[in-house]
Amino acid sequence: MNILDKVYYGNSVQDWGISVLIIICALLINKLIAVFDRKVINKIVVKSNTRLDDIFWASLEKPVFSGVILLAIWIAFDRLDLGVKFHEIIGKSYDALVVLNITWFFARLATALIGDTFANSNDKPRKGRFNVDTRLLPLIKRGVLILIWFIGIVTALHNVGITVTTLIGTLGIGGIAFALAAQDTIKNMFGGVTIFTDNTFHIGDIIKFDSTEGTVVDIGLRSTRIRTYDKRLVTIPNYKLTDAVITNISSEPARRIVVELGLTYDTTPEKMQEAMTILKDMPNRVPNVRDKDLTVAFTNFADSALVITYIYFIRKSADINETRSNVNFEILHAFTQAGLNFAFPSQTIYIENNTNGKDVETLLS
């Protein structure tokens, strides 16, 4: 007996071999399609005046490859004698997979078209394009993908004999519970859209939310991630950010610094005036200190010091801590040269001493 005529699982070795050969041929066809695409089709679409054909073929290429493989597998199994039940399963599975493959194509096409259609709002407007902030693109793409895949999956389930109404009826109370559980997710999604549309903050901004302060590293559909100064990653649900007071530190034109300087009580009015002149001249002494909105005022007779309140602004582009340190060093250096002494907490006590019937005040300090 010829080895090709031997029967395994109801089919000869020859039949099994032909089926395997069909699948191998499908792989070779995909290789030929890839070469044809690279050598011919890509050159044609590049020469065209529109990007639509580029997008269409780029979206179609991989689904075509998977479609060829699906067709080959279906032909390979359909020609074998594997029983009526098995062929029914193969037929329904093939119908569902074809629908999902087509859905995959439309999902790829939709995301590519969205990315090409909506231009960055910072770019120059182009004819036929909408100017939408590109930070909204992930949300738009996810929404479109969810809709496309929902339709595709429902159609695939219908092809295998499962209707959506039956499925919903089967879920029953579980479906209601799921809908209630999804309330926070829906709130977070709307919160994410609100953050984008209101331009509350952007990725890379430094913000303060309650006791959390740090750099925004990601704005997602459900949550926003902030990297704090101690390098910890904090994840905050979007709906909380939309209901809270957010301080966008990065949006400030300059950083406001308030310093209170206390000089000793033996400082003369002339020396106080000299100290204030030194502070007013700080923009000429230290780089990145703005000369606008500068405030220098003799504000208080404190318990142990004559207080000067000094308010200045550091340019946004500067290193805040470095500039602040340079200002403090310059104040210390200039005041020391001018003979201005900083006060420290002290107390003067007067004691009344009755000696020989006379009141004598002894000063202790």
C-alpha positions in Angstrom: 0.0 0.0 0.0 1.3 3.4 -1.0 2.2 5.6 2.0 0.2 8.4 0.4 -2.9 6.3 0.6 -2.7 5.6 4.3 -5.6 7.1 6.2 -5.3 9.2 9.3 -8.4 10.7 11.0 -10.5 9.9 8.0 -8.2 11.4 5.3 -5.2 10.1 3.4 -1.7 11.3 3.8 -2.0 12.8 0.4 -5.0 14.9 1.4 -3.3 16.1 4.5 -0.2 17.0 2.5 -2.3 19.0 0.0 -3.9 20.9 2.8 -0.6 21.7 4.3 0.7 22.7 0.9 -2.2 25.1 0.5 -1.3 26.9 3.7 2.4 27.1 2.6 1.3 28.5 -0.7 -0.6 31.2 1.1 2.5 32.2 3.0 4.4 32.4 -0.3 1.6 34.4 -1.9 1.9 36.9 1.0 5.6 37.1 0.3 4.9 37.9 -3.3 2.3 40.5 -2.3 4.9 42.2 0.0 7.4 42.3 -2.9 4.8 43.6 -5.3 3.8 46.2 -2.8 7.4 47.4 -2.3 8.4 47.3 -6.0 5.2 48.5 -7.7 2.3 49.8 -5.5 4.4 52.0 -3.2 6.0 53.7 -6.2 2.5 54.4 -7.7 0.9 55.8 -4.5 4.0 58.0 -3.8 3.6 59.7 -7.1 -0.1 60.6 -6.5 -1.1 64.0 -5.4 -3.3 62.8 -2.6 -2.4 61.0 0.6 -5.7 59.0 0.7 -4.4 56.2 -1.5 -1.2 55.9 0.7 -3.3 55.7 3.8 -5.8 53.3 2.3 -3.1 50.8 1.1 -1.1 51.1 4.3 -4.2 50.2 6.3 -5.2 47.4 3.9 -1.8 45.6 3.6 -1.8 43.6 6.9 -5.5 42.7 6.7 -4.9 41.4 3.2 -2.0 39.2 4.5 -4.2 37.8 7.3 -7.2 37.4 4.8 -5.0 35.2 2.5 -4.0 33.0 5.4 -7.6 32.7 6.6 -8.8 31.8 3.1 -6.1 29.2 2.8 -6.9 27.6 6.2 -10.5 27.4 5.3 -9.9 25.8 2.0 -7.3 23.4 3.5 -9.8 22.2 6.2 -12.9 22.3 4.0 -11.6 19.8 1.5 -10.9 17.3 4.3 -13.4 14.8 5.7 -13.5 15.8 9.4 -17.2 15.3 10.1 -20.3 17.5 9.8 -20.0 19.1 13.3 -16.3 20.1 12.7 -17.1 21.7 9.4 -20.0 23.6 11.0 -17.6 25.0 13.6 -15.0 25.8 10.9 -17.6 27.6 8.8 -18.9 29.7 11.6 -15.4 30.5 12.9 -14.3 31.5 9.4 -17.3 33.8 9.0 -16.6 35.4 12.4 -12.8 35.8 11.7 -13.5 37.3 8.2 -15.7 39.9 9.9 -13.1 40.7 12.5 -10.4 41.0 9.8 -12.5 43.5 7.9 -13.1 45.3 11.2 -9.4 45.4 11.7 -9.0 47.0 8.3 -11.6 49.7 9.1 -10.0 50.4 12.5 -6.6 50.9 11.0 -8.1 53.1 8.2 -10.0 55.2 10.7 -7.1 55.8 13.0 -4.8 56.7 10.1 -7.4 59.1 8.6 -7.9 60.8 12.0 -4.2 61.3 12.5 -3.9 62.8 9.0 -7.0 64.9 9.1 -6.6 66.6 12.5 -3.6 68.8 12.4 -1.7 70.1 15.4 -3.2 73.4 16.5 0.3 74.9 16.6 0.9 74.1 13.0 -0.2 76.3 10.1 -3.8 75.4 9.0 -3.9 73.3 5.9 -6.7 73.2 3.4 -9.2 70.4 4.2 -7.9 69.9 7.7 -9.4 70.7 11.1 -7.3 72.4 13.7 -7.7 70.3 16.8 -5.3 70.1 19.7 -3.3 66.9 19.1 -3.7 66.0 22.8 -7.3 65.1 21.9 -6.2 62.6 19.3 -5.8 59.6 21.7 -9.3 60.2 23.1 -10.8 60.6 19.6 -9.0 57.5 18.3 -10.0 55.4 21.3 -13.6 56.5 20.9 -13.7 55.6 17.2 -11.9 52.3 17.7 -14.4 51.3 20.5 -17.3 52.1 18.1 -15.8 50.2 15.1 -14.8 47.1 17.2 -18.2 47.1 18.9 -20.0 46.9 15.5 -17.5 44.3 14.3 -17.8 42.1 17.3 -21.6 42.3 17.3 -21.6 41.3 13.6 -19.2 38.5 14.2 -21.4 37.2 17.1 -24.4 37.4 14.9 -22.7 35.3 12.2 -22.1 32.5 14.8 -25.7 32.7 15.9 -25.5 34.9 18.9 -27.7 38.0 18.9 -27.0 41.1 21.0 -30.5 41.1 22.5 -30.1 37.5 23.6 -26.7 38.3 25.1 -28.0 41.3 27.0 -30.9 39.3 28.3 -28.5 36.6 29.4 -26.3 39.1 31.3 -29.4 40.4 33.2 -28.6 41.8 36.6 -24.9 41.3 35.9 -25.1 43.8 33.0 -26.8 46.4 35.3 -24.1 45.8 37.9 -21.5 46.3 35.3 -23.1 49.6 34.1 -23.2 50.9 37.7 -19.6 49.9 38.2 -18.6 51.7 35.0 -19.9 55.1 36.3 -16.5 56.1 37.6 -14.9 55.1 34.3 -17.3 57.3 32.4 -16.8 60.2 34.8 -13.0 59.9 34.3 -13.4 59.8 30.5 -15.5 63.0 30.5 -12.9 64.5 33.0 -10.1 63.7 30.5 -12.0 65.5 27.7 -12.6 68.5 30.0 -8.9 68.7 30.9 -8.0 68.7 27.2 -10.7 71.2 26.1 -10.2 73.6 29.0 -6.4 73.6 28.5 -6.1 73.4 32.3 -2.6 72.0 32.0 -0.4 70.1 29.5 2.0 67.3 29.6 5.3 68.7 31.0 3.6 71.3 33.1 4.3 71.6 36.9 1.0 71.7 38.7 -0.2 71.6 42.3 -3.3 69.6 43.3 -4.2 69.5 47.0 -0.9 68.4 48.7 0.5 66.9 45.5 3.0 69.0 43.4 5.0 67.8 40.4 5.3 67.4 36.7 2.5 66.0 34.5 3.9 63.0 32.6 0.8 61.6 31.1 -2.9 62.5 30.6 -4.9 59.4 29.9 -8.5 58.5 29.2 -9.0 57.5 32.9 -6.3 59.2 34.9 -3.5 61.7 35.0 0.0 60.8 36.2 2.2 63.3 38.0 5.9 62.8 38.8 6.5 64.5 42.2 9.8 66.1 43.3 10.8 63.0 45.1 10.4 61.1 41.8 7.3 59.2 42.9 4.6 58.6 40.3 1.1 59.7 41.5 -2.0 58.6 39.5 -5.0 60.8 40.0 -8.5 60.0 38.5 -9.5 62.7 36.0 -12.8 63.5 37.6 -11.1 64.6 40.8 -8.9 67.0 38.8 -12.0 68.6 37.1 -13.6 69.2 40.5 -10.5 70.5 42.3 -8.5 73.7 42.4 -5.5 73.2 40.2 -2.5 75.6 40.3 -0.5 75.5 37.1 2.9 76.6 38.2 4.4 76.4 34.7 1.9 79.1 33.5 3.4 81.8 35.7 5.3 84.5 33.7 7.8 84.7 36.6 8.4 83.2 40.0 7.5 85.6 42.9 9.9 85.5 45.9 9.2 87.3 49.2 12.0 87.9 51.6 11.8 89.5 55.0 15.1 91.0 56.2 15.6 92.0 59.9 18.3 94.6 60.7 19.4 95.5 64.3 17.8 98.4 66.1 21.0 100.4 66.1 20.7 100.7 62.3 20.4 104.4 61.4 17.8 105.8 59.0 20.6 106.5 56.5 21.8 102.9 56.7 18.2 101.6 56.3 18.0 103.7 53.1 21.3 102.3 51.9 20.0 98.7 52.5 16.9 99.4 50.5 19.0 100.9 47.6 21.1 97.8 47.5 17.9 95.6 47.2 16.5 97.9 44.5 19.7 97.4 42.5 19.5 93.6 42.7 18.4 93.2 39.0 21.8 94.8 38.0 23.7 92.6 40.4 22.2 89.1 39.7 21.1 87.8 36.3 17.5 86.6 35.7 16.0 88.9 38.4 13.4 91.1 36.7 13.5 94.9 37.2 9.7 95.1 37.0 7.3 94.7 39.9 10.1 95.1 42.4 9.0 96.0 45.9 11.2 97.2 48.7 9.6 98.6 51.8 10.4 99.3 55.5 7.4 97.4 56.8 7.7 96.7 60.5 9.2 97.5 63.9 9.4 93.9 65.1 10.4 92.8 68.6 14.0 92.3 67.8 14.5 93.8 64.3 13.7 96.6 61.9 12.0 94.6 59.0 12.5 95.3 55.3 10.1 93.3 53.0 11.7 92.5 49.7 9.6 91.2 46.8 11.2 90.3 43.5 10.5 88.1 40.5 12.7 85.5 38.8 12.4 85.0 35.0 10.5 81.8 34.0 13.4 80.6 31.9 15.9 80.7 34.8 16.8 78.1 37.4 14.6 79.2 40.3 16.7 77.8 43.1 20.0 78.8 41.6 18.9 82.4 41.1 17.3 82.6 44.5 20.6 81.4 46.1 22.6 83.9 44.1 20.3 86.7 45.3 20.7 85.6 48.9 24.5 85.5 48.6 24.6 88.9 47.0 22.4 90.4 49.8 24.7 88.8 52.4 27.9 90.1 50.7 26.5 93.6 50.0 25.1 94.1 53.5 28.3 92.9 55.1 30.4 95.4 53.1 28.0 98.2 54.0 28.2 97.4 57.7 24.6 96.4 57.9 23.9 93.9 60.7 21.2 91.2 60.6 19.2 91.0 63.8 18.6 87.8 65.8 16.0 87.2 68.5 17.0 89.0 71.7 15.4 90.4 74.8 16.2 93.4 76.9 15.2 93.3 80.6 14.9 96.3 82.9 15.1 95.5 86.7 14.0 98.0 89.3 16.4 98.0 92.3 15.4 100.1 95.4 18.7 101.2 97.0 19.0 104.0 99.6 15.5 105.0 98.7 16.4 105.7 95.1 15.2 103.9 92.0 18.1 102.6 90.0 17.6 101.0 86.6 20.1 98.3 85.8 20.2 97.3 82.1 20.7 93.7 81.4 20.9 92.4 77.9 
